[in-house]
Amino acid sequence: MSNTVLTLSASLDITMAAALQADLVLMPPDERLVDAGDVRRVTTPCLQVLLAARPRFTRVSDAFAETVAILGLTEALGLGEVTYV
């Protein structure tokens, strides 16, 4: 296991969805670690990519967690036991 963490950018809008998918596809499914601690804006296309990839999160920002909660995706993304920053 390489334990490489993919650090997400501050803004995850529709223009970032394809690149995010490409980055996640390169990671073995059991090694998909994502740091969303710097995310200030996230849109549904990027959340759809993350839902499909099923990564584990090392950190999430309040803005990321709030958007996920508003959309009812907290449990689906496995954010119950993540460090919020």
RASUL-V152622 format. One record per backbone hydrogen bond with DSSP energy under -0.5 kcal/mol. NH is the residue of the N-H (numbers start at 1). CO is the residue of the C=O. If there is no record, write none. Layout:
nh->[NH/NH]
co->[CO/CO]
//
This chain:
nh->[6/6/7/8/8/12/12/13/16/17/17/20/21/22/23/24/25/26/27/31/32/33/33/34/35/36/36/39/40/41/43/46/47/48/49/50/51/52/53/54/55/56/58/59/60/61/64/65/66/67/68/69/70/71/72/73/77/78/79/82/83/84/85]
co->[4/33/5/6/35/10/41/11/13/13/14/16/17/18/19/20/21/22/24/28/29/4/31/56/6/34/59/36/10/10/12/43/43/44/45/46/47/48/49/50/50/32/34/34/83/36/39/61/62/63/64/65/66/67/69/68/73/75/74/79/58/82/60]
//
